[in-house]
Amino acid sequence: MDGNVTYGYLTGRPAISCSLSHPFRTSQTFRSISANCCNLYIASVHTMPPSAVLHVKSRCPQYPGSKLKRFPVPDDKVDWSQNWPQYNPVSYTDPSVLKAPAWADPDIGSFSPKFNTVDGAVDRTSFEGNYKTENGKPLNPHGRTGLTGRGLLGRWGPNHAADPIVTRWKVDAKGAKMHHSVSKRPILQFVSIKRKDCGEWAIPGGMVDPGEQVSLTLQREFSEEALNSLGVPSSERAKIHERITKLFKSPGFPVFKGYVDDPRNTDNAWMETVAVNFHDDLGNSVSGLPLQAGDDAGQVQWVDVDSSFPLYANHSHFLELVAKERKAHW
């Protein structure tokens, strides 16, 4: 494997290094493809029609974890409806995927997946609606990427992830909410992990396992990454499970669901995610639990929600939506 590939964030699936930053873009068109395509989650925060925003990182010139160069795709040729006989994408599936681990599909031809539906235990539906297929392979709903196959992704079609945003109010020694000196609004705190692969602070998250409800994925990923539930004694695990279950059974605020402009995306495989905010309003759920980083995280801590705090990819934009929903400082 190339040295830029690490195994962590995706619970055994290949994750990519993200040493280069990439600002969140809000315009609905992009003038050029940036070479700084390492960070994930650049998707729009609302589920939008496939053609509404051109994907950028999905056309990253060099495919992550490899020396392969994508076939260049200009903005006006991204949409599949544009006739382009000269299109000659590179075909690539990473060796780690071809080894057929439990999280990956076999090659098309050796099995016949059912797209746009729940195929056995694997959810092959997309938040973008029904996607097209060609020669038995799904087509990326946001258009051409310059590369076919699955790259680093395990599933043909959508690869589903989940991101739990756990928050609480910042309080003083007496338990009273603390307000920001300028905005005068109460200050939110969220559980943030420091990624091992790139050293950036981020929202914990991971892939949805086959047959797993997204709500359980959110709870599992938070428990494993922020509380190291797999590494604590069984006597403490029960207490952690009780508090976590209480919080994750509460009505969460759906922050985002949809396509992720991810540099691992290909013409035939792409990332989609669900980000949900679970708020410990009274501070009696997870607030009292000691945070402990799991294997996928370098550090974990409660962090003030503030626009000045740098975060992995556009996770800060997710938090901005949470702050607005909770009428908190941003």
N, C-alpha and C positions, 0 to 999 in steps of 0.2 A: 504493500500500500504506500501511496505517496505520503510524505511527511506532513502535509497540510491536513490530513484527515485524522480526526480523533474520534474516539468512541465514548460517548457520554450522554449528552442531552437527550438523545432519542432512545435511551434505555437499551443499549446494545446495537442500535442502528448507527451507521456512520453519521457523524456530525462534522461540520466543517469549521475550520479556523476562521476567526473574524477579527483579525488584527487591524484591518482597515475599516474606518467608519464610513457611513453613508447616510446623509441627511434624509429625513422624511420629506417626501415631496407631496405638495398638495395640489398642484396644477393637474389638469386632466390630460395634458399632453406632455411629452418629454422630448426635448430637442435632440438629445444624443444619448447613446448608451455609455454609462460610466464604467470604467475599468474597476472601480472600487465596489465590487459586487459581493463582498464576503458575508455581510450580515443578512440575517433572515428577517421575515416579517416586515415587509414594506407595503403590505396590502392596504387598500382603502378600508376605513373603519366601518363602512356600511356595505352590506351586500349590494352590489351594483351589477348592472347588465355587463356581460363579458366584454363588450366593446367600449365601455365607458372610460376605462383607464388602461393605457398601454403598459404591459409589463416591461420592466427594464432589467432587473437582476436576472430574470429568466433568459435574457439574451446576453448575459455576461460573456465577453469574448473567450475567456478560458474557463473550461468546466472545472469546478472545484475538485481538488483531490486527484487531478490528472494533468497531463500536459496537452490535452486535446483542445483544439480551437473550434468553437462553434462556426457553422456557416453563417456569415453575417446577414442579419435580417433588418433592413431599414424599417422605419416606422410605418411607411405606407404599404409594406408587404406583410405586416404582422397578421392581419385578419385573413382567415382561411378563404374568405369570399373573393379575395384578390387573386386573379389568375397569375401564376408565376411558374412557367414551365422550367425556368432555370434553377429553381430551388433544389439544392442537392445537400441536404443535411447530413451531418456526421452521425453514424450509428454507434452508440456506446452504452454498455451496462457494466457497472463496476464488478470486479471479480468477487467482492464480498457478497454481492447480490446473487451472482451466478452460482455460489456455493449452496444456494437454496436453504438459508436459515429459516426458522419458523415464521419470521416476520415478512418473508418475501414470497412472491408468486413464482411459479415455474415460468419458463418461456412460453410465449404464445406458440401453439402448434402441439406442444406436449400436454396442454389442457385448454379447455374452452370456457373462459370466464363469462359470466352474465353481467353485462354492463348496465348502468343506470338502474340498478336494483340491489337489494341485499342478496348477495350471492353466497348461500350457506351462512357462514359466520362473518364473512367479510362484507362490509358496507361499501358498495361501489357507486352509491348515489353521490351527487355533487350539490353543494349549496348554490351552484350557478345554474341549476336546472339540468335538463337532459343534454348531454354532450354527444357529439357525433363520433362514429367509428369509421375507419377506413382500413380495408384489408384485415379485418378482425382485430384491429388495435384502436384504442380510444384516442381522440384528438383533444389536445389541450384547449379548453373553452376560451382561453385568452389569446389563442393564436400560435403562430410559429415561434420556435425558440432557437432554431439552427442545429438541433440535435434530436435524434430519435432514440428509441430504446427506453431504459429506465434510469440510466445513470446511477446515482447513489440511492435512489428510492426503491422500496421493496415492491410496491403494488403498481400494477397497470392501472391507469386512471387516477382518481383521487387518493391521496395518502392523508388520512385524518389525524390531526393533533388536537390537543386541548391545553389551554393555559389558564390556571386558576390565579385570580388576583385577590389576595386576602388582605383586608384592611381593618384598621381600628382607629379610634380617635387618639390623638396625642393628649395626655393628661398630665397635670402637675402632681406634686406629692400628696395633695389632698383628693386627687381623683377628678378634679375639675378640668373641663376641656380647655386646651390652650389655643389662643387665637394668634394669627399672624399680625405682626406689628404694622404692616402696611395695608394688606387687604382686609384686615379685621375679621377674616373668616376663620372658622375652626380648622385645625391642621390634621389631615389624615396621615396615617402611616401605613405602609404596605410591606409585606414580606418579600425581600429581594434576595436573590442568590448571585454570587459572583461566579461566573462561568469559568471552568478550568481551561477551556480551549482558547479563550481570548482575553480573559481577565476583566470583562465588562460585567456590570451589574444588570440583572435581567429579572423578568417574571419567571418563576419555575414553570415547567411544562414538559410534555412528552406525547408520545404516540398513543392513539386509541387502539387497544388490543382487539383482535377479532372477537365479535360477540359481546364486547364490553360496552356498557352504557357510558355516554360521555360524562355523566355526573360522577360515575365511579372512577373514571380516568382522572378527572380533576382532583378528586379526593386522594387517589393513590399517588399521583405525581407530587402533590403537595406534601403528603406524608413522607414519601421517600426522599425528596430533595431538600425539604426545609426542616424536617423533624428527624430525619434518619431513622424512620420507624423500623427499618430492617436491621439496624444495628443496636437497638436498645434492648435491655432485658425484658423478658416476657411479662414480668410483674408490672413494668411501667407501660408496656405496650397497650394494655387494656385501658388504662387511664387516658392515654393519648387517643386511642381509637374512639372512646366515648365522646371526648370533647370535639374531635374533628368531625365525627358523624353528626353531632348536634349542629355544628356550623354549616356543613355542606348539605344538610337537609333543609336549611332555611332558604327562602326565595332568593336566588342570586340575580344580580343585575346583568343581563346579557350585553356585553360590551361590543363584541364583534363576532361574526361568523362569515366565512367565505374563503375565497382563493387567496393564497399567499404568494406574492412575487418573490420567489425563492430561487437562488442561483443553482439549486439542484434540479429544478424543473426541466422537463423535456417536452417534446411534442406529444408523448404518450403517457407521461406520469407527472403529477404535480402535487404540491402541498395545499391543504386546506386546514383551517383551524377554527376553534371555538374559544373565545376568551370570555370568562364569566367572573364577575366580582362578588365575593362573599364577604360581607361586612359584619365584624364582631362589634355591634353597636354598644353593648353594655360592658364590653371588655372582660367578660367572664367565660369566654369560650377558649380560643387559642391564645389569647393574650398572656395567660399565665403559664403557658408551656415553654420550656427552654428550647430555643431554636438550635438545631444542630445539623450541619451540612451533611448530606448524603454523598454517595460516591460520585454523582454527576456534578456536584457543586463544590467550589473551593471554599466559599464562606457563605453565611446566611445571616441576615439581621433585619430588624425593623428599620425602615428608612422613611423619612418625611417625604410626603408627596409634594414636589415643588418643581416648577418648570426648569429650574437651573440645574437640577440633578441629572447628569448624563446617564442615559440608559441604552442598552442593546437595541439596535435597529430603531423601530418606531414604537417600542413599548411605552415610551413617554406619552405618546399620543393616546394610547389606551388609557393611561392613568389620567390624562386630561379629561377624558370623557367621564371617568369615574368621579373625579373631583367635581365636575359640573353637576353630575347626577346627585351627589351627596351634599351639594352646596358648600363645598370646602375650598380651602385656599389652593390656588394653583400658581 
